[in-house]
Amino acid sequence: MSQKRRIFIAVNLPEDIKRQLLDFQKKWEYSFTRQSLGGGGPVRWTKKNSLHLTLVFIGYADEQEIYEICRLTKEVAKKYERLDLIFEKILYGPPGKPPRMIWLKGKVSEELANIKNELEEVFVSSQNLRAFRIEKRPFSPHITLARINMGQWLNLAQKPQIEQDFKSIIPVANIDVMESDLKRDGAEYTILESAPLGAD
């Protein structure tokens, strides 16, 4: 039996946006670490090359399943035109709940939601992907900039107020099948297949 790999579908970001987000991380890093005697602080920042928007999380899949995921993703992607993804602000996430992450929040895109929904439908209908389950939560497009250690977070005397506008329009030309390799210092991501939107 082949070893299973952790798979998801994502939209990756252009380098200029990644650099802007890295600047935000550097700006706020000291605000968290200066209150922490342990040095690292309650926040683990996402590495620049790992910044992305998760569209569909699939889970562990073997080589045959990954082949099917790539095939279906390309079939769905070519039905849709290129689109623009609009980002609005940086805030603690998920909104309305105790903070577990720092997000760059995007505006809900009908086109992107349709792509996500069709991907989920074809995955759950595939005879080769029997373990896949559709996510029940409503789609809330976001990019995770950091993850928060709640134990250390609760010990902070002052919680930094990080909410700020981040107006940006990102052209989306393709969606990517990604592998997540979990390591001690955070996940590493690899693009396995890039599926162009509107491809012939």
C-alpha positions in Angstrom: 0.0 0.0 0.0 1.4 3.5 -1.0 1.9 6.0 1.8 -0.9 8.5 2.1 -0.2 12.3 1.8 -2.2 15.2 3.2 -3.9 17.0 0.3 -5.9 20.2 -0.2 -6.9 22.6 -3.0 -5.7 26.2 -2.7 -5.2 29.5 -4.3 -1.6 30.7 -4.1 -0.6 34.3 -3.8 1.6 36.5 -6.0 5.0 37.5 -4.6 4.2 41.2 -4.1 1.2 40.3 -1.8 3.4 37.8 0.2 6.0 40.5 0.7 3.3 43.0 2.0 2.0 40.3 4.4 5.5 39.5 5.6 6.0 43.2 6.4 2.8 43.1 8.5 4.2 40.1 10.4 7.5 41.8 11.1 5.7 44.9 12.3 3.6 43.0 14.9 6.0 40.3 15.9 7.6 42.5 18.7 4.2 43.4 20.1 3.6 39.8 21.0 7.2 38.7 21.9 8.0 41.6 24.2 5.4 40.4 26.7 6.6 36.8 26.7 9.4 35.7 29.0 9.7 32.5 27.0 10.9 34.5 23.9 8.7 33.1 21.2 5.4 34.5 22.3 1.9 33.1 21.8 1.9 33.6 18.0 3.5 31.3 15.4 3.7 33.2 12.1 3.0 31.6 8.8 6.2 31.4 6.6 6.1 33.5 3.5 6.2 30.6 1.1 3.3 28.9 3.0 0.8 31.8 2.6 -2.2 30.6 0.6 -6.0 30.5 0.6 -7.4 27.0 1.3 -10.4 26.2 -1.0 -11.1 22.6 -0.2 -9.4 20.4 2.4 -9.4 16.8 1.4 -7.2 15.0 4.0 -5.0 12.0 3.5 -4.9 10.4 0.0 -2.9 7.7 -1.7 -1.3 8.0 -5.1 -4.4 6.7 -7.0 -6.6 9.1 -5.1 -4.2 12.0 -5.7 -4.3 11.2 -9.5 -8.1 11.4 -9.4 -8.1 14.6 -7.4 -5.8 16.3 -9.9 -7.9 15.0 -12.8 -11.2 16.3 -11.4 -9.7 19.6 -10.3 -8.5 20.3 -13.8 -11.9 19.3 -15.2 -13.7 21.7 -12.9 -11.2 24.6 -13.3 -11.5 24.7 -17.1 -15.3 25.4 -16.8 -14.6 28.8 -15.0 -13.1 32.0 -16.2 -10.3 33.8 -14.4 -11.4 35.9 -11.5 -10.4 38.5 -9.0 -10.1 37.8 -5.3 -10.7 40.9 -3.1 -9.1 41.1 0.4 -10.4 43.6 2.9 -8.8 43.5 6.3 -6.5 41.8 8.8 -8.1 40.6 12.0 -8.2 37.9 14.6 -10.0 34.8 13.4 -12.4 33.2 13.3 -14.6 36.4 13.7 -16.9 36.3 16.7 -15.0 33.6 18.5 -12.0 33.6 20.9 -8.9 34.3 18.6 -7.1 31.2 17.4 -5.5 32.8 14.3 -4.6 36.0 12.6 -6.4 36.2 9.3 -6.3 38.3 6.1 -10.0 38.2 5.4 -11.3 38.1 1.9 -14.7 39.2 0.4 -17.0 36.3 -0.3 -16.7 35.7 -4.1 -19.6 34.0 -5.8 -17.4 32.7 -8.5 -14.9 31.2 -6.1 -17.7 29.7 -3.9 -19.1 28.1 -7.0 -15.7 26.5 -7.8 -15.4 25.3 -4.3 -18.9 23.8 -4.3 -18.4 22.0 -7.6 -15.1 20.6 -6.5 -16.7 19.2 -3.3 -19.6 17.7 -5.4 -17.3 15.9 -7.8 -15.0 14.7 -5.1 -17.9 13.3 -3.0 -19.4 11.7 -6.1 -16.2 10.0 -7.2 -16.0 6.2 -6.6 -12.3 6.6 -6.1 -12.6 9.2 -3.2 -15.0 7.4 -0.8 -13.5 9.0 2.3 -14.1 12.6 1.2 -16.7 14.6 3.2 -18.1 18.0 2.4 -17.2 20.7 4.9 -20.3 21.9 6.7 -19.0 25.4 7.6 -20.0 28.3 5.4 -17.2 29.4 3.1 -15.2 32.3 4.6 -12.2 33.1 2.3 -9.1 34.0 4.4 -5.4 33.5 4.6 -3.9 32.4 7.9 -1.1 34.8 8.8 -0.4 33.3 12.2 -1.7 30.7 14.7 -2.2 31.5 18.4 -1.2 29.4 21.4 -4.2 29.9 23.6 -2.4 29.1 26.9 0.3 31.8 26.2 -2.4 34.2 24.8 -4.4 34.2 28.0 -1.3 35.2 29.9 -0.7 38.3 27.9 -1.3 41.5 30.0 -2.3 43.4 26.9 -3.7 41.9 23.7 -2.4 43.7 20.7 -5.2 45.3 18.6 -4.1 44.2 15.2 -7.2 44.9 13.1 -6.4 47.0 10.1 -7.5 47.5 6.5 -5.7 45.6 3.8 -7.4 46.4 0.5 -6.0 44.3 -2.3 -7.3 42.7 -5.5 -5.6 39.5 -6.5 -6.1 38.0 -10.0 -6.7 34.2 -9.8 -5.6 32.3 -13.0 -5.4 28.8 -11.6 -6.2 26.7 -8.5 -3.6 24.3 -7.1 -3.6 20.7 -5.7 -1.3 21.0 -2.7 0.4 18.6 -0.3 0.9 19.5 3.3 3.9 17.9 5.0 3.6 18.4 8.8 6.9 19.1 10.5 7.9 20.1 14.0 8.4 23.8 13.0 5.2 24.0 10.9 3.8 22.6 7.7 5.6 22.7 4.4 3.5 23.0 1.2 4.2 21.6 -2.3 2.2 22.2 -5.4 1.4 18.8 -7.0 -0.8 20.1 -9.9 -1.8 23.6 -11.1 -5.2 23.7 -12.8 -5.7 26.8 -15.0 -9.1 28.5 -15.0 -10.7 28.6 -18.4 -8.2 26.3 -20.0 -9.2 24.7 -23.4 
